Amino acid sequence: MPAPLKIDLIEEEDKNLLELQKLAGIPYRVKERAEIIRLRHYGWSVEKIAEYKGKSPHIVIAVSKSPKLVRIYQGSFVLKTP
């Protein structure tokens, strides 16, 4: 079994990603990525997220391996991997 793709967020990052999901005018794809990042942080498996979101597990893995929201939308949070 592959190693889990754990994403560690501090409380502020989690809160900002949740707010990003709720903002109007943010592209759906960005909101979806923010939710996937948060679900991985809370320990959801790739398979469970894929089923919940109706996406391929490959999409969830890709977001989990590179959890970055590159653009700033209306002063929103940007998560970057080290």
N, C-alpha and C positions, 0 to 999 in steps of 0.2 A: 504494500500500500504506500502511495507517495506521501511525503511529509506534508503536514497541513500548511496552508498559505496564510499564516497568521498576520494580521495587520494590527499593530499597536497604535492606538490613538490616545492622546491625553483628553481630558474632559472638554476642554475648550475646542479642540479639533472636532470632536464628536458633535458638540453643540452647533458649531459653525456649519458642518456638513448637513445636519438636520435642517438648519435655517435655509441653506442653499437649496435643499429639496423643495422648500415651500415658496421660494421667491417666484414672482411672476416674471415672465420675460426670459427665463433661463431655458436654454434648449433642453428638450426631454432627455436627450442622450446624456447630458451632463448630470441631470437630476438622477438618472438611472445609475450612472457610475457612482455618484455619491452614496446612493442607497446600498449598492453592492459593497462598497468599501466599509460602510457602517455594519452591514450584516456579517462581513468577514471578521471585523473587529469583535463582534459579539459571539464569534465562534461557530457560526453557521457553516455547514459543509458546502463545498462547491456544488455538489449534486442537489442539495436542498435549495440553494439559492437559484440554481438553473431552473428547477421545477417551479419554484415560487414566482420567478420573473418570466417564465416561458421562454427562456433563452438556452442556447447551447452551453454546455459546461465549458467549452473552449473560450467563450466570451467571458465568462466569470473568471476563469483562470487568467486570461489576458489582463483583465482589470486588476485582479489580485496581485499579479506580478509587477504591475506598473501602476500603482494607485496614485495617479497624479491628475489633478484638475488644473491644466496648464494656464488657462485664461482667468483673469479676474473679471467677474460679472458684478457690476454695481458695487464694488468694494467687498465682494465676497471672499471667502477663505480660499486659499490655494494650498493644496497638499502636494508636497514634493517628496519623492523618495531620495534617500541620501545617495 
